[in-house]
Amino acid sequence: MSFTASDLVQANKARPPHGNAGERLLCGIRFLLGSPHAVFDGISIDTRTVRPGDLFFAISGPRNDGHDHLEEAVLKGAAGLVVQTLDERVRFDREQPPALFQVADSVQALQQWA
């Protein structure tokens, strides 16, 4: 089951890209970085199960916050990240950055995209 960043945008009935400096606001989804043609091979919400090519959803829960594990997800090969907040936890190799999406609610975005 492979899908692209564009597929995710279409699944959310997004408006055409607009914005500044490469940032595209997509129906409450901010596509911040990467190619709209980036291919994802699966979805993960747990860094213990991330495989190369996965799209990692950072979900904040009562015991753990996926945002604390973004770097680990990228090191394990995540091709993209879906985050709620942009802060110092969002770090990666600038030469090969993952696709980066910002959403208001990661769980809701996962439900819409699944």
Steps between C-alpha positions, in 0.01 A plus 500: 500500500702799376364852493636850443476832676266608219275200571472613862410850389234370262358273770437813703335681209766766520491827315770573244835588657554859602711677756850633520853364475402143422246474780165376383190525715278206423161510675657546843794281401829676450728322255825657614782308342574238241364401165130448427624191316664350810394136526401336828484123537303487824388684811639481851414659834769316696874530437543137601313401183622769256634357177690681225253693285229534767306815581534555876213664687614671822212445742489654846365258758466484877833315543701574186525774243598395151659842451774386740592223254510681165876477461489126574226452239712675236811304598299180449407614150167681531444680169258748655382645828158625605529735799271722702768734632818640352771536760855389574393136480460529121859429385643299216778493243458804278646318200223239498206646689179301536171636373355707783132567565352702785144432611280625783431145623717201404240243603231668290738524203587131536131410504435707189799359313464135600 
